């Protein structure tokens, strides 16, 4: 069973590629590096890559042509990472189906944040519903109420929104980037800690109510998860 996200890095600068691969590996990704677009179609057909990170200025087939070709068979996130920063180049990248366009040089933490955000957006979502039951917790999205063992659990608007998302993805890691985008309503910049503060307040709400059996768990560099299981044991 696969655990780490499989990333394909297409970059002809060996020094940069080594640096990017080393950093992303430390962040929990499995990175496969290629220096050009030769045989990429066959490679992708025989592997389950979750995301492609591609330079534009490559020997032989350039990144734009690679994107044009691979978009016929690859449905995951495709990100350009290139020194070409002109608006025309960026527009061309997006018109070819790119999910993101990152101009070099890029700080490694920001690169990771952009990768995680794109992976999260492509993650299959749980079918939407207006009510969710989880253990002795019942949340009604339309009425914006939370019941615990039949009693009302008072939450602020932000706490309710966070709890709803965590319940939609219960027993799964939900990234800070995804929670930020969904609840704050703008792109995550990799530095804002608004979500952390709101998660902390929501966690206290749940922990101080003795009837609540589920807890919010934090995984460093991964995100948050709501679970009834004791993950600290």
C-alpha positions in Angstrom: 0.0 0.0 0.0 1.4 3.4 -1.0 1.8 6.0 1.7 4.1 8.7 0.3 2.9 10.9 -2.6 4.8 10.0 -5.8 6.2 13.1 -7.6 7.8 13.3 -11.0 10.4 16.0 -11.3 11.5 17.0 -14.8 14.5 19.2 -14.4 17.8 19.4 -16.4 19.7 21.3 -13.7 21.2 18.5 -11.8 22.3 20.6 -8.8 18.8 22.1 -8.4 17.2 18.7 -9.0 19.2 17.2 -6.2 18.4 20.0 -3.8 14.7 19.8 -4.6 14.6 16.1 -4.4 16.4 16.1 -1.0 14.1 18.7 0.5 10.9 17.1 -0.8 12.0 13.6 0.4 12.5 15.0 3.9 8.9 16.3 3.6 7.7 12.8 3.1 7.4 12.7 -0.8 8.9 10.1 -3.1 10.6 11.9 -5.9 11.5 10.5 -9.3 13.8 12.7 -11.3 14.1 12.9 -15.1 16.2 15.4 -17.0 14.1 15.7 -20.2 10.8 14.6 -21.7 12.0 11.5 -23.5 9.8 8.5 -22.9 7.7 10.3 -20.2 4.4 9.0 -21.7 5.5 5.4 -21.3 6.9 6.2 -17.8 3.6 7.7 -16.6 1.6 4.9 -18.2 3.5 2.4 -16.0 3.6 4.4 -12.8 1.0 6.1 -10.6 2.4 9.6 -10.2 0.4 12.0 -8.0 1.9 15.2 -9.3 4.4 16.4 -12.0 6.8 19.2 -11.4 8.3 20.3 -14.7 10.8 22.9 -15.9 10.0 24.7 -19.2 13.5 25.2 -20.7 14.6 21.6 -21.2 16.9 19.9 -23.8 14.9 18.5 -26.6 11.2 18.7 -25.9 10.4 21.8 -23.9 8.1 21.8 -20.9 5.2 23.4 -22.7 5.2 20.6 -25.3 5.4 18.0 -22.5 2.4 19.4 -20.8 0.5 19.5 -24.1 1.3 15.8 -24.6 0.8 14.5 -21.1 -2.5 16.3 -20.4 -4.1 13.7 -22.7 -3.4 10.9 -20.2 -2.3 12.5 -16.9 -5.1 14.0 -14.8 -3.2 14.8 -11.6 -1.7 18.2 -10.7 0.9 19.5 -13.2 3.1 22.4 -12.0 5.6 24.4 -14.0 8.7 25.5 -12.0 10.8 27.7 -14.3 12.9 30.8 -14.6 10.5 32.1 -17.4 8.5 34.7 -15.4 6.9 36.7 -18.3 3.1 37.0 -18.1 2.9 35.6 -21.6 4.8 32.4 -20.6 2.6 32.0 -17.5 -0.6 32.4 -19.5 0.7 29.8 -22.0 1.4 27.4 -19.1 -2.1 27.7 -17.7 -3.7 27.5 -21.1 -1.9 24.1 -21.6 -3.6 22.8 -18.5 -1.1 23.6 -15.7 -2.5 23.7 -12.2 0.2 26.1 -11.0 3.1 28.1 -12.3 6.1 28.7 -10.0 8.8 31.1 -10.9 12.4 30.3 -9.9 13.9 30.8 -7.5 11.3 29.6 -5.0 11.9 29.1 -1.2 11.6 25.4 -0.4 8.8 25.8 2.2 6.7 27.7 -0.3 7.3 25.0 -2.9 6.1 22.4 -0.5 3.0 24.5 0.4 2.1 24.8 -3.3 2.6 21.1 -3.9 0.5 20.1 -1.0 -2.3 22.6 -1.9 -2.5 21.2 -5.4 -2.5 17.6 -4.2 -5.3 18.5 -1.8 -7.4 20.1 -4.4 -7.2 17.0 -6.6 -8.0 14.7 -3.7 -11.4 12.9 -4.2 -13.9 14.5 -1.9 -16.4 12.8 0.3 -19.9 13.1 -1.1 -21.5 16.2 0.4 -24.3 15.9 2.8 -26.2 18.2 5.2 -25.8 16.0 8.3 -22.9 13.9 9.6 -23.0 11.4 12.5 -19.7 10.3 13.9 -19.8 8.3 17.2 -22.0 10.3 19.5 -21.4 13.5 17.5 -24.1 14.8 15.2 -23.6 17.9 13.1 -26.2 19.6 11.0 -24.8 21.9 8.3 -28.0 23.6 7.4 -28.9 24.5 11.0 -25.3 24.9 12.0 -25.8 22.9 15.2 -23.6 20.3 16.8 -25.1 17.7 19.2 -23.1 15.6 21.6 -25.0 12.8 23.2 -28.2 14.8 22.6 -26.7 18.0 24.2 -25.8 21.1 22.2 -22.1 21.9 21.7 -21.7 25.7 21.3 -19.2 26.7 18.6 -18.2 29.8 16.8 -18.7 30.2 13.1 -15.1 29.4 12.4 -15.0 26.5 14.8 -18.1 25.0 13.1 -16.6 25.3 9.6 -13.4 23.6 10.7 -15.3 20.8 12.5 -17.5 20.2 9.4 -14.5 19.8 7.1 -12.7 17.5 9.6 -15.8 15.4 9.9 -16.1 15.2 6.1 -12.5 13.8 6.1 -12.7 11.9 9.4 -9.8 9.5 10.0 -7.8 11.3 7.3 -5.1 13.9 7.4 -6.3 17.3 6.3 -3.6 19.8 5.4 -3.4 23.3 6.8 -3.4 24.7 3.3 -6.7 23.0 2.5 -8.3 24.2 5.7 -7.1 27.7 5.2 -8.4 27.9 1.6 -11.8 26.5 2.6 -12.4 28.5 5.8 -10.5 31.8 5.2 -11.3 32.0 1.5 -7.9 32.9 0.0 -4.7 31.2 -1.2 -2.4 30.0 1.6 0.9 31.8 1.6 2.8 29.2 3.7 3.2 31.4 6.7 -0.2 32.4 8.0 -1.1 30.6 11.3 -4.8 31.6 11.4 -5.9 28.0 11.0 -3.6 26.8 13.8 -5.2 29.2 16.3 -8.7 28.2 15.3 -7.9 24.5 15.5 -6.4 25.1 19.0 -9.7 26.7 20.2 -11.8 24.0 18.6 -9.6 21.3 20.2 -10.1 22.8 23.6 -13.9 22.9 23.0 -13.9 19.2 22.2 -11.5 18.2 25.0 -13.3 20.1 27.8 -16.7 18.4 26.9 -16.4 15.0 28.6 -19.1 13.6 26.4 -17.1 14.1 23.2 -15.2 10.9 22.3 -13.3 12.2 19.2 -10.2 14.3 19.3 -8.1 16.4 16.9 -4.7 15.1 16.3 -1.7 17.0 14.7 0.9 15.4 12.4 3.9 17.7 12.0 4.1 18.8 8.4 1.0 16.9 7.4 -2.0 18.5 9.0 -4.8 17.6 11.3 -7.1 14.6 11.7 -10.3 14.0 13.6 -10.5 10.5 15.1 -12.2 8.5 17.8 -9.0 6.4 18.1 -6.3 7.2 20.6 -3.5 7.9 18.3 -1.1 8.9 21.1 -0.9 5.5 22.6 
